[in-house]
Structure formats: structure tokens, C-alpha cells
């Protein structure tokens, strides 16, 4: 539920269906039935296929029926039928999915009948998705249910000894190749990857998976649970961002299958990968350790920044909104502050922020495993209002603040700017063992580029002249 006054970060039912659940299916042509403005999200949410793989001609294109005022009054079914005919003629896709937007639900276009008629004309599988944006049903759930009802189980192709369905929106582009290589080395057969790079044929045989692995900060467990109920697949949440999380997740996956050889290969791969990246980790830790970062934990993946920062030896202060209240409140912020930083406060300051009677915790929310043997982390958890959080940030003076800190608490004095870390990416680029190095690289760029934002050029400084 969106909370008034709080950045929700979610979106409409159409966006979650078209963008999250459907956009990674590379050989399915997606038609947005609605105004062209609704298709804007579609255009910026595509995926690129693996290197060397044949690319469908419709990739990187956005398709919309471009409904206008006349269509809203008299109906857009004819325009949708023409759009399907044109799509088949020009691109001959493996399958087509129709994603309905708000006007379609309001005027009652029968997209199911249009899809049935077009499928008979062309012999192409066409999936109608009634994901009108205003619907209370989450779009990802509607899309996932329709995929299982109509596509899953259509093919009975062979699968390896340990077939898995790896669900992760982070599994796109280079990350997909890295993770597939990692799973292959251990012995897993990735039969499908909804939300990541996958195909219509992969989905049709995804019922072969014996374990659905969900790597996402989003509460979308209902789709894996459908696989569990219908096909008896196991289901577990994992996190493959951060060395500690990766190790714990891979060990849990091996334990699910209970195979000694699989467990042994898992340990061998973990040892090999940790040894490979150790020189890089040592260099990165030397560059950033003991710095302080502030993270605003919301409904997405901000906890990934906390994990990666901690594994670099950085101190993390985490601020979280209380989403259970479902209303905006100036007092609903839970703060985890590093004990090492609070140790420098005098008794009056500790009492001012409530640290004199705060709860001591060893883990941050959403950060189950942190691999940094050189540091022993602990935090003090307190509940503060907005003004207290702002004052605490001024007192702690973090070196870097991620999205939400400056916007919510007006703290803009960090020496490193966070523009490099886009709020809609939420750390999804840092999956896998090499994600550690990519994160350190982006931190370096953020530090080096910060002067463009923080330093005023000479011509802007009052009382100065260049000649």
C-alpha cells in the first residue's frame, strides 16, 4: 500500500506486469494497448540478449496501439487487431503478449477475444493481460498467474539433474552470463529466469525446475509459490549480492537438494572464487575502510548498498521508514547507528538520541550475512523523529548518503555525492562475486566526480573576478 507523503517507489499494475514480469522475455513481442504515454516505461525497461545469441528483430523497440480520444470513446479493439497483424507481418515473433492500460479497463475493450481471433489468423500464441493500471491486483501477480495458466508446462524438454528456476530482475545483460556460468560450474541447470533474461521456450519448460530461487527485495513470493503448489518445486529466497550472502545462499541451495557431490562442488567453487577476488578485495578495503555511509532503507534493494559497504570495511548508519503504519509520520524512523561511532558521544548526546538505553544488534535489517573478517560489526537501534534523524546525521557527518537521506532529512554535506547510484537501479548491478569490484569502482567514480557538484566555479563566487 502506498503511504501518503512517503515515496512509494512502486507503480501501477500495468508497470509491474509489463516492466517486471514480462520485459525480460526476449522473444515475446509486447504490445501496450493504451495511450503512447503509458508505453514510456516499456521503452526504458528492456533487456539485451547474451553475446553471440541471435537477437529478435523487435528487441529495443516499443510497441503501442497509441489510443487517442476517438479510441477511448468508440473503442480500440480494431486498432489492437491491426497492431497484432502488423507485428506478426513485420517481426514474426515467437509469441505476443498484450498489456492493457487504464483506458482499456474503463471502456471495456475485449482484449481476450481480439487475442483469440488473432491467434487463429496467424497461428501465433497471444497472451492477453488485463493489467489495467488502476487495478488493485498487483501486476506482477496477474502476469505471473497468466504465464503459469497459459504457457508453463507446454514443453517437456529434458532438464539436468539439478534444475532450478532463477528469478531475479538483476539477472540481465552481463549479470545473466556471470550467474549462469556460476550455476553451471556447481552443477545446476537454469531452466528459466523470469524477471531476468529468458525466452518463451524456457517458460514453457520451467515446470521442470525442482527449486525456484528468488533473488529480489520485492514481496513477490506468490509467483514462486504457484510453482510450488502446481508442480511441487521447492522455493527459497536468496541474496546473491555481497560475498557473505552469496556463500550462504549457495550453501542453502545445495542443502535443499541434499546431494554430497553438489555440496562439495559448491564449496570448491566458493573457495576458488574467494581466492580469485581476494587481491581485489584487499585493495578496495584499503581504499574505503572506516568511511561512513548513510542508507535509507525502503521497499527496494537499498540493503544491498549496506551489505557491500560493510564488506568494504565501511561503517553504515541505516534509517528506515515504518511501513507498517500505512500513514506518513514524522516520528516513524528506526535508526541503526554503528556502536563504534556512538562511542565518541558524550553522555548528554547519548541521552538526547536515546542511545543510553538503545538495543544492541549484530545485524542490519535485510543484511543477513556480511563477510568482513577484519571487522566486528554492531549497531544501536533507536526510534527517532525526523528532526532527531537530521540532527544525528549532522553529528555523525557521513561521507556518502544514498538516495532518500538528503531528500528526506535535508543532509547535503556529504563529501561524496550519490548521483552515481541511481535510485531506480537499487544495487542490481552488483550481483555476483565481481559485484564487489564494480561497487568499489562506482564508489571511486562518485568520489572523483563529486567536485563537479560540491565545488563552485570561480565565476560563481561572489567578490571575485577573473580579470
HELIX and SHEET records of a PDB file:
HELIX    1   1 UNK A   13  UNK A   15  1                                   3    
HELIX    2   2 UNK A   16  UNK A   22  3                                   7    
HELIX    3   3 UNK A   36  UNK A   39  5                                   4    
HELIX    4   4 UNK A   40  UNK A   43  1                                   4    
HELIX    5   5 UNK A   69  UNK A   74  1                                   6    
HELIX    6   6 UNK A   77  UNK A   91  1                                  15    
HELIX    7   7 UNK A  102  UNK A  107  1                                   6    
HELIX    8   8 UNK A  111  UNK A  122  1                                  12    
HELIX    9   9 UNK A  139  UNK A  150  1                                  12    
HELIX   10  10 UNK A  174  UNK A  186  1                                  13    
HELIX   11  11 UNK A  200  UNK A  204  1                                   5    
HELIX   12  12 UNK A  206  UNK A  208  5                                   3    
HELIX   13  13 UNK A  221  UNK A  231  1                                  11    
HELIX   14  14 UNK A  243  UNK A  257  1                                  15    
HELIX   15  15 UNK A  260  UNK A  288  1                                  29    
HELIX   16  16 UNK A  302  UNK A  311  1                                  10    
HELIX   17  17 UNK A  339  UNK A  342  1                                   4    
HELIX   18  18 UNK A  347  UNK A  353  1                                   7    
HELIX   19  19 UNK A  355  UNK A  357  5                                   3    
HELIX   20  20 UNK A  386  UNK A  396  1                                  11    
HELIX   21  21 UNK A  405  UNK A  409  1                                   5    
HELIX   22  22 UNK A  428  UNK A  430  5                                   3    
HELIX   23  23 UNK A  435  UNK A  449  1                                  15    
HELIX   24  24 UNK A  451  UNK A  454  1                                   4    
HELIX   25  25 UNK A  458  UNK A  460  5                                   3    
SHEET    1   A 4 UNK A  63  UNK A  64  0                                        
SHEET    2   A 4 UNK A  28  UNK A  33  1                                        
SHEET    3   A 4 UNK A  95  UNK A 100  1                                        
SHEET    4   A 4 UNK A 125  UNK A 129  1                                        
SHEET    1   B 4 UNK A 188  UNK A 192  0                                        
SHEET    2   B 4 UNK A 162  UNK A 167  1                                        
SHEET    3   B 4 UNK A 211  UNK A 214  1                                        
SHEET    4   B 4 UNK A 234  UNK A 237  1                                        
SHEET    1   C 6 UNK A 359  UNK A 361  0                                        
SHEET    2   C 6 UNK A 379  UNK A 384 -1                                        
SHEET    3   C 6 UNK A 333  UNK A 338 -1                                        
SHEET    4   C 6 UNK A 315  UNK A 321 -1                                        
SHEET    5   C 6 UNK A 292  UNK A 297  1                                        
SHEET    6   C 6 UNK A 400  UNK A 401  1                                        
END                                                                             
